[in-house]
Amino acid sequence: MRKPILAGNWKMNKTRDEAIHFALSVEPKLPKEGVEAVICAPAIILRDLVKRCEVIHVGAQNMNENVSGAYTGEISPVMLKDTKVEYVILGHSERRAYYNETDEKINQKIVRAFEYDLKPIVCVGEVLAEREANKTNDVLKTQVTNAFKGVEIANPDNIVIAYEPVWAIGTGKSATSAQAEEACKYIRDLLAGIYGEDVAQKIRILYGGSVNTKNIAELMSMPNIDGGLVGGASLKEDDYITLCNACAK
Ligand code: PGA
């Protein structure tokens, strides 16, 4: 059985003190089993969070594909490994839209993440115009195929995919559970085509985009949705606890 994941994507929010306060107050209230509670925090507070978290699995929000060098402002996989984070979000739509991240870059990042024992959470998803033009599957196929070109998956537990329709992110307009399930199932079928059914059945696929405490249960009732990647609602302690509880199986 795939263990559900509730991953908070804090984006560019929370200072160190706010993050530590959050972690210390939610940890005693999180389910002890049945879900992996993850927080992807700003890079500058990762080391402190890793030190303080016992239940929460800590992740970064991005990573450069190079190991070191003249890349001002960037964070390398070596640094993330040194910080002892477990996960790293790759290819979030905000990175694709504002920082020109291409499928090719994301592909290089996935390879690098595996080299340094980091678990990628790879984001894919269509924009509104693509959905309206019935191109969702085409977009997902291109993104998934390109992101995983030549990538070997030694352990399917170490890779996570997040289906995040761009029109649903931060808009309060979540995909319906049927839309989310259809896309997650399609992604699983694509993975089966690349890696075989057995591996595809073991990979966790999350839904993200305006997940909240009200819609999480229905999303989680879908057979191919293994958790959520949650922005806004993951910033509030009570909501984060409720979301983790709703995901626990
Ligand atoms: P949201 O963000 O939950 O605020 O829509 C999700 C994400 O960007 O991962």
Residues whose N, C-alpha, C, O or C-beta is under 5 A from the ligand:
A	BS01	PGA	N9 A168 I169 G170 T171 G208 G209 S210 V211 L229 V230 G231 G232 A233
